[in-house]
Amino acid sequence: MITDEQVARINELARKSRTPEGLTEAEKAEQAALRRAYVDAVKASLQGQLDHTTIVEPDGTRHKLPRKD
């Protein structure tokens, strides 16, 4: 899970990258790591949501959404 502070830092680095001074190499590495963590958190959230999704057929029967790996 990604915290509000990490999201704020991602946004701060994004704003700084658009300035004339840009980002240092260390900041670029930090930005890449934070972005990867954010994307991984979004994917995990989506996977969790899909794992709990059920299909309701017209006859009223329910079955879990099949997992595609």
WOBELBEL-V487127 format. One record per residue. N is the residue number from 1. RES is the residue in one letter. D_FIRST is the distance of its C-alpha to the first C-alpha in whole Angstrom. Layout:
N_RES_D_FIRST ; N_RES_D_FIRST
//
This chain:
1_M_0 ; 2_I_4 ; 3_T_7 ; 4_D_10 ; 5_E_12 ; 6_Q_10 ; 7_V_11 ; 8_A_14 ; 9_R_15 ; 10_I_14 ; 11_N_17 ; 12_E_19 ; 13_L_19 ; 14_A_20 ; 15_R_23 ; 16_K_24 ; 17_S_25 ; 18_R_27 ; 19_T_29 ; 20_P_32 ; 21_E_31 ; 22_G_28 ; 23_L_25 ; 24_T_26 ; 25_E_25 ; 26_A_23 ; 27_E_21 ; 28_K_21 ; 29_A_20 ; 30_E_17 ; 31_Q_17 ; 32_A_16 ; 33_A_14 ; 34_L_11 ; 35_R_12 ; 36_R_12 ; 37_A_8 ; 38_Y_8 ; 39_V_10 ; 40_D_9 ; 41_A_6 ; 42_V_9 ; 43_K_11 ; 44_A_9 ; 45_S_9 ; 46_L_12 ; 47_Q_13 ; 48_G_13 ; 49_Q_15 ; 50_L_17 ; 51_D_18 ; 52_H_19 ; 53_T_21 ; 54_T_25 ; 55_I_28 ; 56_V_31 ; 57_E_34 ; 58_P_37 ; 59_D_39 ; 60_G_36 ; 61_T_34 ; 62_R_31 ; 63_H_29 ; 64_K_25 ; 65_L_24 ; 66_P_25 ; 67_R_22 ; 68_K_23 ; 69_D_22
//
